[in-house]
Amino acid sequence: MTALVVIHAVTIAAIIAHVIINNTHRKEFHIMVQNSRLDINISEEDLAEIINAVTTLTEKLAPHLISLTPEERMSLPKMGNTTRSFVNKSLEYTSQYPEFLPSFIDQASFAKDMQVTDILSQLLRSLQPMLSNLSDSHMLSGSEAYQKALIYYRSVQLAAKNSIANAGTIYGDLARRFQRRGKAGSPAANQTEAEPA
């Protein structure tokens, strides 16, 4: 009896795989079944040290930083690499020819602004590559997990259509992912988000 159950299960799995492959664009399916590109094994000890290091960085750096609103970001004049040379030259001239510096501008404050800019630039150069790779790795790991979930979802969907035990319940639960509420003020009836092809 057990052997028959195993054979039946293997047959179902083979049918499901066959149908999925034949009902999915070849290119898309190739993307979805590619091997994981990430093989990260961070020990609990290393993770604890990393978190502690980030905590220390936050405690030391955060008090010196500010947060801009989107409007402020848009309105502020930006200093890029080319502009930096202009600003540095202007700063040098203010110390050599202070008579041209308006009275409402403090030369020491001007110099301090550039000193802070240099320090923050150094920190950004150190952190940005790591933050970029962290963001990319997070995106890729989530994408790979989602791709595998979609393959499983399609398998369950096909099994449900063939009235295989438990498939309908699992499919009904997973299918909620593709349900979204109507916009505020619209009828309460749910709208269906397009399922993966």
N, C-alpha and C positions, 0 to 999 in steps of 0.2 A: 504493500500500500504506500509506504514511504517513498519507494522508488518511483512509483507512478506520479506522486505529487511533485517530486523533484523534476521528473521529465516534463510534466505539465508546466511547471514554473519556467523551466529553461525554454520550452517552446514558446510560451507567451513572451518572454524577454526577447527572443529572436525575432518574433513577429513585430513587436513594438519597435525594435531597433531598425528593422527593415523598412517599416512604414515611415518612421521619422526621417531616415536617410533619403527615401524616395520622395518625401513631401517637403523637403527643405532645400533651398537653393544650395548648390554645391559649395559655392564660395563661403556663404554664411555658415554652413555646417562645418566647413574646415576651420573657420575661425573659432567656432564654439567648442570644438573638441580638441583644440590644440593643448599641448601639455602646459602645465603651469610654468610660467617664467620665473616665479618667485619661489625660493626655497629658504625661507627665513626661520632660523631656530635660535631665538633669543632666550637664554636661560633666565630663570626667575631672579638669580643674583645679578646678572647683567642688566635686566630690566629695572630692578630696584635701583641700581647705581645710576642708570640713565635718568630715571625719574627724579632721583635726588639731585643730579647735576642740573636738570632743567629747573627744578625748584630753586636751587641756588642762583641760577642765572636770572630767574624771574625776580627773586627777592633783591638781588643786587642791581638789576637794570630797570625794572618796572618803575621804581620811584622817580627815575630821571626822564621818563618818557611821557608823552601826551598822546591823546587820540583826537584825530581831526574828523569833522563831519564831512560827508560827501560834498556838500556845498563849499566848504573850506578847501578841500582838495582841488576842486575845480577852479576856484578863484585865485589861489596863491600863485605868484610867479614861480616858475620852476628853475632850479639851477642844475643844468646838465654838465657834462665834461667840458664842453666848449665855454659855457658860461662861467665855470669855475675859474678858468684862467683870467677872464675879465674881472671877476670879483677879487681874486688874489692881487692883481695889479692895482685895482682901485684901493684895496686895503694898504698896499705899500705906499701909494701916493698920499694917502691920508696922513701917514706918519711923516713923510718927507715935506709935504706941502699942506699942513693943517689949515692954512688960511682959506683954502677953498672948501673946507668941510662945513656945511651948515651947522649952526649952533644947536639945532634940535637933534643932531646925531652925535652920539657919544662914541669916540674913536675906540675906547677900551671895550665897549659893548660890541662894536663891529668886529674887533679882533676876537672877542670871546665867541661870537657866532661862528666864525670860521674855524676856531679851535674845536668847538663842539661838532661841527659838520665833519671835520677830519676824523674825529674819534668815532662818530656814528658810521661814517663810510667804511672805516676799518672793520667795525663789527658786522656791518651788512655784508661785506666781501667774505667774511669768515662764515656767516650763517646762511646766506642765500643758497649756495650750492646744496647744502645739507637739507634745508627746508624744501627746496625744489624736488630733490630726490625722495624725500619723505612723502611729499604730496603725490608724486608720481607712483611710488610704491603702494601707497594707500589706495589710489585710484585703480591700479592694476589688480591688486589682490581682491578688491571688492568686485571688479568686473569679472574676474575669473570665477569667483564664487557665484555670481549672478548667472553667468553662462551655464554653469553646471546645474543650477536650480531650474533654469528654463528647460534644459534637456529632460530633467526629471519630471517637470510639469507636463511637458508634451507626452512623455511616456505614460504618466497617470491619466492624462486626458484621453489618450487612445484606449487605455485599459477600461476607463469608465464607459466609453462608447461601446465597448464590447461586453459590458456588464460583468466585469471581473470583480470579485469580492473585494470590498474596502476601497476600491479605486474611486467610486463616486463620492464617498465622504471626503477623501483626501483632495480630490479635484475641487469639490465645492469650497473647501477651506482655502486652498491655494488660489482659486479663481478670484477671491476677494481682492487680491492685489490689483486686479484690472477693473475694479469698480471705483468710481470717484463720485464725490458728492457734487450736486449742481451748484452753480454760483449762488452767492448770497442773494436772497430775494426771489430765486427761481423756485419752481415746484420742488417738493421734497424728494420726489422720485429720483433714485440713483441713475447716473449716466454711466454707460459702459465705456471704459477706456479700451482702446484697441489692444487685443492680445497679440503676443509675438507671432509673426507669420510662421 
